[in-house]
Amino acid sequence: MTPYTVYHTVCGIHHMAHGTNNGLFENLRLELRRGSLVVAVLAALRKEQYGHTLRKTLEEQGMEIDEGTLYPLLRRLEAQGLLASEWREEEKRNKRFYRLSTEGKAILKQLLAEWESINESLKGLVR
């Protein structure tokens, strides 16, 4: 056995013995957050923004997202037809500006209605 294996085995046994589910909680939290980020990005892009300002907007609202997650998400949403983008020069730099497409606006409206429905259901269940 390597020191790495021993360490992780001991840590695993310690966590099981003490009922700590930090890893499980973190995985579930990230799963929950992933779907929320899609809604947050679409909602924030009702107003045209480029990536950096979008990231700051999300952060200001408590939805921190790193660039390694945001930019692939933007490309995926654009490929799905939910966003439109264009390159423009601003402050002597080329920046890609994103905004909701017509289809994106319709999908966001549906997602927000679904969000409200799920939220109401959860309120009833967790009381």
Helices and strands as residue ranges (DSSP letters): H 3-17, H 22-44, E 49-50, H 51-60, H 67-79, E 83-90, E 93-100, H 102-126
